[in-house]
Amino acid sequence: MKIVSFKICPFVQRVIAVLELKQAAYEVEYVSLADKPDWFLKASPHGQVPILLTEQGTLFESGPIAEFVDETCGGPRLHPTDPFLRARHRAWIELATTHYLVQCRTQRSPDADQLDANRKSLSGAFSKIEAALEAEPYFQGSALSMVDAAWFVLLHRAHIIEQFSGVDVLGDFPKVKQWQQRLLEVEALRASAPAGFIEEFVNFYLHHGTYLGRLMEEGRGHCGSIDAAMCDAATMSASCR
């Protein structure tokens, strides 16, 4: 299998997290979202990443790709076998994935007021999962699930933002914060971020044009370069799903 990816796309990271949890054999090919090759545009109906190239054909949309990987690759299933629990898990996954681009917009906020406004929607998602977290160490207890993989994308990026800018978007959600720390200890989930991920993430979200970037510059003495970003925010939003 080959996953076609943009390095910092959250939807791609979710799929790679599932591939890693399933210990599946896969390759990754990166494309530029600002200059998509013709072969990719022919393979991807919407011109979006990720797509998964298999012997049977091409799959698109991160949700169906993740479920295909869970159903066809070896190892324990990441979805519950009970239909009701599986539907509930899918609902929690949907809540996470619909906030990927909300988090992207939040991280790109140009000033403090816009950051506060964007954080409200993101905090709404975290407050809902905070109320639902009952089991430990993971969402459904001792076994990792598709829910953990989906939410790890948000939690991992929140961790990077806190590290570099000092802004903790999870500060009001202690159970989510504990969940974040436990998931960060899972090697397979950490492997969902490829080599060079943090550098490109910082260049895209923490540059002089963003409020978080200016906070990082003030506190750390360095900042990402807007010129180093591989595409602009509009291209990112339109090309990642």
Secondary structure as UniProt FT lines:
FT   STRAND          2..5
FT   TURN            7..8
FT   HELIX           10..21
FT   TURN            22..23
FT   STRAND          27..30
FT   TURN            33..34
FT   HELIX           38..43
FT   TURN            45..46
FT   STRAND          51..54
FT   TURN            55..56
FT   STRAND          57..60
FT   HELIX           62..72
FT   HELIX           83..97
FT   TURN            98..99
FT   HELIX           100..107
FT   HELIX           112..132
FT   TURN            139..140
FT   HELIX           146..165
FT   TURN            169..172
FT   HELIX           174..184
FT   HELIX           187..190
FT   TURN            191..192
FT   TURN            195..196
FT   HELIX           197..205
FT   TURN            208..209
FT   HELIX           211..220
FT   HELIX           226..228
FT   HELIX           233..239
//
